Amino acid sequence: VVNVSSVLSLVYLKRCSPELQQKFRSETITEEELVGLMNKFVEDAKNGVHEKEGWPNSAYGVSKIGVTVLSRIYAWKLSEQRRGDKILLNACCPGWVRTDMTGPSATKSPEEGAETPVYLALLPPEAEGPHGQFVQDKQVSEW
């Protein structure tokens, strides 16, 4: 399973307060806790207090933190509940890809942007990893 996130999840994670960073990096965070954090960001942003509450000033960045953390949570669940199925789940960054959203200045073609997601999707059946990781340029990045 490959979830497309962004390197901006790492960039904006570092812009969160130390308390939020600790929560997002926790290896025991639950899906419910993550949903609570995402809802808190939305409410804090609506109320104009998100930066005071330790959030970065980027809804996109926080959404990608959510995608990456949810991927980690689901990978842990797969490891616990379906270990024998050998299902690998990761989040990845395709890079800065020329799309309608990013425009013509982006550095990668759509084909180049597909390299990491396709690499992860086509890992051989006997592969044991990466699993529960954030991957960019076909390399695991430290979360």
PyMOL CGO cylinders between C-alpha atoms (Angstrom):
from pymol import cmd
from pymol.cgo import CYLINDER

trace = [
    CYLINDER, 0.00, 0.00, 0.00, 1.44, 3.36, -1.02, 0.3, 1, 1, 1, 1, 1, 1,
    CYLINDER, 1.44, 3.36, -1.02, 0.08, 6.65, 0.29, 0.3, 1, 1, 1, 1, 1, 1,
    CYLINDER, 0.08, 6.65, 0.29, 1.26, 9.77, -1.47, 0.3, 1, 1, 1, 1, 1, 1,
    CYLINDER, 1.26, 9.77, -1.47, 2.32, 12.39, 1.04, 0.3, 1, 1, 1, 1, 1, 1,
    CYLINDER, 2.32, 12.39, 1.04, 4.94, 15.11, 0.69, 0.3, 1, 1, 1, 1, 1, 1,
    CYLINDER, 4.94, 15.11, 0.69, 8.37, 16.06, 1.97, 0.3, 1, 1, 1, 1, 1, 1,
    CYLINDER, 8.37, 16.06, 1.97, 6.49, 19.05, 3.34, 0.3, 1, 1, 1, 1, 1, 1,
    CYLINDER, 6.49, 19.05, 3.34, 5.18, 16.71, 6.05, 0.3, 1, 1, 1, 1, 1, 1,
    CYLINDER, 5.18, 16.71, 6.05, 8.78, 16.62, 7.37, 0.3, 1, 1, 1, 1, 1, 1,
    CYLINDER, 8.78, 16.62, 7.37, 9.30, 20.35, 6.87, 0.3, 1, 1, 1, 1, 1, 1,
    CYLINDER, 9.30, 20.35, 6.87, 6.12, 21.31, 8.71, 0.3, 1, 1, 1, 1, 1, 1,
    CYLINDER, 6.12, 21.31, 8.71, 6.55, 18.67, 11.40, 0.3, 1, 1, 1, 1, 1, 1,
    CYLINDER, 6.55, 18.67, 11.40, 9.75, 20.50, 12.38, 0.3, 1, 1, 1, 1, 1, 1,
    CYLINDER, 9.75, 20.50, 12.38, 7.76, 23.75, 12.57, 0.3, 1, 1, 1, 1, 1, 1,
    CYLINDER, 7.76, 23.75, 12.57, 5.31, 22.27, 15.09, 0.3, 1, 1, 1, 1, 1, 1,
    CYLINDER, 5.31, 22.27, 15.09, 5.81, 22.83, 18.79, 0.3, 1, 1, 1, 1, 1, 1,
    CYLINDER, 5.81, 22.83, 18.79, 7.98, 20.21, 20.54, 0.3, 1, 1, 1, 1, 1, 1,
    CYLINDER, 7.98, 20.21, 20.54, 4.82, 18.83, 22.18, 0.3, 1, 1, 1, 1, 1, 1,
    CYLINDER, 4.82, 18.83, 22.18, 3.07, 18.34, 18.83, 0.3, 1, 1, 1, 1, 1, 1,
    CYLINDER, 3.07, 18.34, 18.83, 6.23, 16.87, 17.29, 0.3, 1, 1, 1, 1, 1, 1,
    CYLINDER, 6.23, 16.87, 17.29, 6.38, 14.33, 20.11, 0.3, 1, 1, 1, 1, 1, 1,
    CYLINDER, 6.38, 14.33, 20.11, 2.74, 13.36, 19.55, 0.3, 1, 1, 1, 1, 1, 1,
    CYLINDER, 2.74, 13.36, 19.55, 3.16, 13.01, 15.77, 0.3, 1, 1, 1, 1, 1, 1,
    CYLINDER, 3.16, 13.01, 15.77, 6.36, 10.99, 16.17, 0.3, 1, 1, 1, 1, 1, 1,
    CYLINDER, 6.36, 10.99, 16.17, 4.94, 8.71, 18.85, 0.3, 1, 1, 1, 1, 1, 1,
    CYLINDER, 4.94, 8.71, 18.85, 4.96, 5.02, 18.00, 0.3, 1, 1, 1, 1, 1, 1,
    CYLINDER, 4.96, 5.02, 18.00, 1.85, 4.54, 20.14, 0.3, 1, 1, 1, 1, 1, 1,
    CYLINDER, 1.85, 4.54, 20.14, -0.36, 7.26, 18.62, 0.3, 1, 1, 1, 1, 1, 1,
    CYLINDER, -0.36, 7.26, 18.62, -3.78, 5.88, 17.67, 0.3, 1, 1, 1, 1, 1, 1,
    CYLINDER, -3.78, 5.88, 17.67, -5.97, 6.75, 14.73, 0.3, 1, 1, 1, 1, 1, 1,
    CYLINDER, -5.97, 6.75, 14.73, -8.43, 8.37, 17.13, 0.3, 1, 1, 1, 1, 1, 1,
    CYLINDER, -8.43, 8.37, 17.13, -5.68, 10.54, 18.63, 0.3, 1, 1, 1, 1, 1, 1,
    CYLINDER, -5.68, 10.54, 18.63, -4.53, 11.56, 15.17, 0.3, 1, 1, 1, 1, 1, 1,
    CYLINDER, -4.53, 11.56, 15.17, -8.08, 12.50, 14.16, 0.3, 1, 1, 1, 1, 1, 1,
    CYLINDER, -8.08, 12.50, 14.16, -8.34, 14.54, 17.35, 0.3, 1, 1, 1, 1, 1, 1,
    CYLINDER, -8.34, 14.54, 17.35, -5.14, 16.40, 16.50, 0.3, 1, 1, 1, 1, 1, 1,
    CYLINDER, -5.14, 16.40, 16.50, -6.28, 17.09, 12.95, 0.3, 1, 1, 1, 1, 1, 1,
    CYLINDER, -6.28, 17.09, 12.95, -9.63, 18.39, 14.23, 0.3, 1, 1, 1, 1, 1, 1,
    CYLINDER, -9.63, 18.39, 14.23, -7.83, 20.57, 16.77, 0.3, 1, 1, 1, 1, 1, 1,
    CYLINDER, -7.83, 20.57, 16.77, -5.74, 22.11, 13.99, 0.3, 1, 1, 1, 1, 1, 1,
    CYLINDER, -5.74, 22.11, 13.99, -8.90, 22.92, 12.01, 0.3, 1, 1, 1, 1, 1, 1,
    CYLINDER, -8.90, 22.92, 12.01, -10.57, 24.52, 15.04, 0.3, 1, 1, 1, 1, 1, 1,
    CYLINDER, -10.57, 24.52, 15.04, -7.43, 26.39, 16.04, 0.3, 1, 1, 1, 1, 1, 1,
    CYLINDER, -7.43, 26.39, 16.04, -7.03, 27.69, 12.47, 0.3, 1, 1, 1, 1, 1, 1,
    CYLINDER, -7.03, 27.69, 12.47, -10.70, 28.75, 12.34, 0.3, 1, 1, 1, 1, 1, 1,
    CYLINDER, -10.70, 28.75, 12.34, -10.21, 30.63, 15.60, 0.3, 1, 1, 1, 1, 1, 1,
    CYLINDER, -10.21, 30.63, 15.60, -6.96, 32.21, 14.42, 0.3, 1, 1, 1, 1, 1, 1,
    CYLINDER, -6.96, 32.21, 14.42, -4.93, 30.68, 17.26, 0.3, 1, 1, 1, 1, 1, 1,
    CYLINDER, -4.93, 30.68, 17.26, -3.17, 27.83, 15.45, 0.3, 1, 1, 1, 1, 1, 1,
    CYLINDER, -3.17, 27.83, 15.45, 0.31, 29.38, 15.58, 0.3, 1, 1, 1, 1, 1, 1,
    CYLINDER, 0.31, 29.38, 15.58, -0.13, 30.27, 19.26, 0.3, 1, 1, 1, 1, 1, 1,
    CYLINDER, -0.13, 30.27, 19.26, -1.12, 26.63, 19.84, 0.3, 1, 1, 1, 1, 1, 1,
    CYLINDER, -1.12, 26.63, 19.84, 2.10, 25.35, 18.25, 0.3, 1, 1, 1, 1, 1, 1,
    CYLINDER, 2.10, 25.35, 18.25, 0.91, 24.62, 14.72, 0.3, 1, 1, 1, 1, 1, 1,
    CYLINDER, 0.91, 24.62, 14.72, 2.71, 25.69, 11.55, 0.3, 1, 1, 1, 1, 1, 1,
    CYLINDER, 2.71, 25.69, 11.55, 0.98, 28.14, 9.25, 0.3, 1, 1, 1, 1, 1, 1,
    CYLINDER, 0.98, 28.14, 9.25, 0.17, 25.62, 6.50, 0.3, 1, 1, 1, 1, 1, 1,
    CYLINDER, 0.17, 25.62, 6.50, -3.00, 23.57, 6.16, 0.3, 1, 1, 1, 1, 1, 1,
    CYLINDER, -3.00, 23.57, 6.16, -1.34, 21.64, 3.33, 0.3, 1, 1, 1, 1, 1, 1,
    CYLINDER, -1.34, 21.64, 3.33, 1.68, 20.83, 5.49, 0.3, 1, 1, 1, 1, 1, 1,
    CYLINDER, 1.68, 20.83, 5.49, -0.47, 19.68, 8.41, 0.3, 1, 1, 1, 1, 1, 1,
    CYLINDER, -0.47, 19.68, 8.41, -2.61, 17.57, 6.08, 0.3, 1, 1, 1, 1, 1, 1,
    CYLINDER, -2.61, 17.57, 6.08, 0.54, 15.81, 4.82, 0.3, 1, 1, 1, 1, 1, 1,
    CYLINDER, 0.54, 15.81, 4.82, 1.69, 15.24, 8.42, 0.3, 1, 1, 1, 1, 1, 1,
    CYLINDER, 1.69, 15.24, 8.42, -1.68, 13.53, 8.89, 0.3, 1, 1, 1, 1, 1, 1,
    CYLINDER, -1.68, 13.53, 8.89, -1.23, 11.33, 5.80, 0.3, 1, 1, 1, 1, 1, 1,
    CYLINDER, -1.23, 11.33, 5.80, 2.25, 10.26, 6.90, 0.3, 1, 1, 1, 1, 1, 1,
    CYLINDER, 2.25, 10.26, 6.90, 1.23, 9.54, 10.50, 0.3, 1, 1, 1, 1, 1, 1,
    CYLINDER, 1.23, 9.54, 10.50, -1.89, 7.65, 9.42, 0.3, 1, 1, 1, 1, 1, 1,
    CYLINDER, -1.89, 7.65, 9.42, 0.27, 5.54, 7.13, 0.3, 1, 1, 1, 1, 1, 1,
    CYLINDER, 0.27, 5.54, 7.13, 2.53, 4.68, 10.06, 0.3, 1, 1, 1, 1, 1, 1,
    CYLINDER, 2.53, 4.68, 10.06, -0.47, 3.77, 12.23, 0.3, 1, 1, 1, 1, 1, 1,
    CYLINDER, -0.47, 3.77, 12.23, -1.93, 1.47, 9.58, 0.3, 1, 1, 1, 1, 1, 1,
    CYLINDER, -1.93, 1.47, 9.58, 1.46, -0.16, 9.00, 0.3, 1, 1, 1, 1, 1, 1,
    CYLINDER, 1.46, -0.16, 9.00, 1.70, -0.95, 12.72, 0.3, 1, 1, 1, 1, 1, 1,
    CYLINDER, 1.70, -0.95, 12.72, -1.82, -2.41, 12.63, 0.3, 1, 1, 1, 1, 1, 1,
    CYLINDER, -1.82, -2.41, 12.63, -0.91, -4.59, 9.65, 0.3, 1, 1, 1, 1, 1, 1,
    CYLINDER, -0.91, -4.59, 9.65, 2.19, -5.82, 11.49, 0.3, 1, 1, 1, 1, 1, 1,
    CYLINDER, 2.19, -5.82, 11.49, 0.09, -6.76, 14.51, 0.3, 1, 1, 1, 1, 1, 1,
    CYLINDER, 0.09, -6.76, 14.51, -3.03, -8.13, 12.86, 0.3, 1, 1, 1, 1, 1, 1,
    CYLINDER, -3.03, -8.13, 12.86, -1.91, -9.50, 9.49, 0.3, 1, 1, 1, 1, 1, 1,
    CYLINDER, -1.91, -9.50, 9.49, 1.80, -10.23, 9.78, 0.3, 1, 1, 1, 1, 1, 1,
    CYLINDER, 1.80, -10.23, 9.78, 1.49, -13.42, 7.73, 0.3, 1, 1, 1, 1, 1, 1,
    CYLINDER, 1.49, -13.42, 7.73, 0.02, -11.54, 4.78, 0.3, 1, 1, 1, 1, 1, 1,
    CYLINDER, 0.02, -11.54, 4.78, 3.32, -9.66, 4.25, 0.3, 1, 1, 1, 1, 1, 1,
    CYLINDER, 3.32, -9.66, 4.25, 1.54, -6.42, 3.31, 0.3, 1, 1, 1, 1, 1, 1,
    CYLINDER, 1.54, -6.42, 3.31, 3.88, -3.43, 3.28, 0.3, 1, 1, 1, 1, 1, 1,
    CYLINDER, 3.88, -3.43, 3.28, 2.48, 0.07, 3.75, 0.3, 1, 1, 1, 1, 1, 1,
    CYLINDER, 2.48, 0.07, 3.75, 4.41, 3.30, 3.34, 0.3, 1, 1, 1, 1, 1, 1,
    CYLINDER, 4.41, 3.30, 3.34, 3.97, 7.00, 2.74, 0.3, 1, 1, 1, 1, 1, 1,
    CYLINDER, 3.97, 7.00, 2.74, 6.07, 8.67, 0.07, 0.3, 1, 1, 1, 1, 1, 1,
    CYLINDER, 6.07, 8.67, 0.07, 6.90, 11.91, -1.61, 0.3, 1, 1, 1, 1, 1, 1,
    CYLINDER, 6.90, 11.91, -1.61, 6.86, 11.95, -5.40, 0.3, 1, 1, 1, 1, 1, 1,
    CYLINDER, 6.86, 11.95, -5.40, 8.89, 15.17, -5.41, 0.3, 1, 1, 1, 1, 1, 1,
    CYLINDER, 8.89, 15.17, -5.41, 8.03, 18.53, -6.90, 0.3, 1, 1, 1, 1, 1, 1,
    CYLINDER, 8.03, 18.53, -6.90, 6.11, 17.36, -9.95, 0.3, 1, 1, 1, 1, 1, 1,
    CYLINDER, 6.11, 17.36, -9.95, 4.83, 19.50, -12.81, 0.3, 1, 1, 1, 1, 1, 1,
    CYLINDER, 4.83, 19.50, -12.81, 1.05, 19.43, -12.36, 0.3, 1, 1, 1, 1, 1, 1,
    CYLINDER, 1.05, 19.43, -12.36, -1.82, 21.88, -12.61, 0.3, 1, 1, 1, 1, 1, 1,
    CYLINDER, -1.82, 21.88, -12.61, -1.29, 22.63, -8.91, 0.3, 1, 1, 1, 1, 1, 1,
    CYLINDER, -1.29, 22.63, -8.91, 2.48, 23.14, -8.96, 0.3, 1, 1, 1, 1, 1, 1,
    CYLINDER, 2.48, 23.14, -8.96, 2.85, 24.67, -12.42, 0.3, 1, 1, 1, 1, 1, 1,
    CYLINDER, 2.85, 24.67, -12.42, 5.50, 24.38, -15.11, 0.3, 1, 1, 1, 1, 1, 1,
    CYLINDER, 5.50, 24.38, -15.11, 8.46, 25.34, -12.88, 0.3, 1, 1, 1, 1, 1, 1,
    CYLINDER, 8.46, 25.34, -12.88, 8.42, 22.09, -10.89, 0.3, 1, 1, 1, 1, 1, 1,
    CYLINDER, 8.42, 22.09, -10.89, 11.57, 20.03, -11.32, 0.3, 1, 1, 1, 1, 1, 1,
    CYLINDER, 11.57, 20.03, -11.32, 10.09, 16.59, -12.07, 0.3, 1, 1, 1, 1, 1, 1,
    CYLINDER, 10.09, 16.59, -12.07, 7.94, 15.29, -14.88, 0.3, 1, 1, 1, 1, 1, 1,
    CYLINDER, 7.94, 15.29, -14.88, 4.91, 13.19, -13.90, 0.3, 1, 1, 1, 1, 1, 1,
    CYLINDER, 4.91, 13.19, -13.90, 6.86, 10.11, -15.01, 0.3, 1, 1, 1, 1, 1, 1,
    CYLINDER, 6.86, 10.11, -15.01, 9.76, 11.02, -12.72, 0.3, 1, 1, 1, 1, 1, 1,
    CYLINDER, 9.76, 11.02, -12.72, 7.33, 11.73, -9.89, 0.3, 1, 1, 1, 1, 1, 1,
    CYLINDER, 7.33, 11.73, -9.89, 5.87, 8.26, -10.29, 0.3, 1, 1, 1, 1, 1, 1,
    CYLINDER, 5.87, 8.26, -10.29, 9.22, 6.52, -9.71, 0.3, 1, 1, 1, 1, 1, 1,
    CYLINDER, 9.22, 6.52, -9.71, 9.08, 6.28, -5.90, 0.3, 1, 1, 1, 1, 1, 1,
    CYLINDER, 9.08, 6.28, -5.90, 5.38, 5.35, -5.61, 0.3, 1, 1, 1, 1, 1, 1,
    CYLINDER, 5.38, 5.35, -5.61, 5.78, 2.69, -8.33, 0.3, 1, 1, 1, 1, 1, 1,
    CYLINDER, 5.78, 2.69, -8.33, 8.99, 1.39, -6.72, 0.3, 1, 1, 1, 1, 1, 1,
    CYLINDER, 8.99, 1.39, -6.72, 7.11, 0.92, -3.44, 0.3, 1, 1, 1, 1, 1, 1,
    CYLINDER, 7.11, 0.92, -3.44, 4.06, -0.60, -5.12, 0.3, 1, 1, 1, 1, 1, 1,
    CYLINDER, 4.06, -0.60, -5.12, 6.20, -3.14, -6.95, 0.3, 1, 1, 1, 1, 1, 1,
    CYLINDER, 6.20, -3.14, -6.95, 8.39, -4.33, -4.08, 0.3, 1, 1, 1, 1, 1, 1,
    CYLINDER, 8.39, -4.33, -4.08, 8.85, -8.09, -4.45, 0.3, 1, 1, 1, 1, 1, 1,
    CYLINDER, 8.85, -8.09, -4.45, 6.53, -10.36, -2.44, 0.3, 1, 1, 1, 1, 1, 1,
    CYLINDER, 6.53, -10.36, -2.44, 9.42, -11.53, -0.24, 0.3, 1, 1, 1, 1, 1, 1,
    CYLINDER, 9.42, -11.53, -0.24, 10.44, -7.96, 0.70, 0.3, 1, 1, 1, 1, 1, 1,
    CYLINDER, 10.44, -7.96, 0.70, 10.32, -7.21, 4.42, 0.3, 1, 1, 1, 1, 1, 1,
    CYLINDER, 10.32, -7.21, 4.42, 10.62, -3.46, 4.05, 0.3, 1, 1, 1, 1, 1, 1,
    CYLINDER, 10.62, -3.46, 4.05, 10.40, -0.65, 3.92, 0.3, 1, 1, 1, 1, 1, 1,
    CYLINDER, 10.40, -0.65, 3.92, 7.25, -0.76, 6.02, 0.3, 1, 1, 1, 1, 1, 1,
    CYLINDER, 7.25, -0.76, 6.02, 5.66, 2.06, 8.00, 0.3, 1, 1, 1, 1, 1, 1,
    CYLINDER, 5.66, 2.06, 8.00, 8.19, 4.52, 6.62, 0.3, 1, 1, 1, 1, 1, 1,
    CYLINDER, 8.19, 4.52, 6.62, 8.30, 7.83, 4.80, 0.3, 1, 1, 1, 1, 1, 1,
    CYLINDER, 8.30, 7.83, 4.80, 10.15, 7.36, 1.50, 0.3, 1, 1, 1, 1, 1, 1,
    CYLINDER, 10.15, 7.36, 1.50, 11.46, 9.91, -0.97, 0.3, 1, 1, 1, 1, 1, 1,
    CYLINDER, 11.46, 9.91, -0.97, 13.68, 9.29, -3.98, 0.3, 1, 1, 1, 1, 1, 1,
    CYLINDER, 13.68, 9.29, -3.98, 13.38, 5.57, -3.16, 0.3, 1, 1, 1, 1, 1, 1,
    CYLINDER, 13.38, 5.57, -3.16, 15.13, 6.17, 0.19, 0.3, 1, 1, 1, 1, 1, 1,
    CYLINDER, 15.13, 6.17, 0.19, 13.70, 6.00, 3.72, 0.3, 1, 1, 1, 1, 1, 1,
    CYLINDER, 13.70, 6.00, 3.72, 13.73, 9.37, 5.48, 0.3, 1, 1, 1, 1, 1, 1,
    CYLINDER, 13.73, 9.37, 5.48, 13.80, 9.64, 9.24, 0.3, 1, 1, 1, 1, 1, 1,
    CYLINDER, 13.80, 9.64, 9.24, 10.43, 10.70, 10.62, 0.3, 1, 1, 1, 1, 1, 1,
]
cmd.load_cgo(trace, "trace")
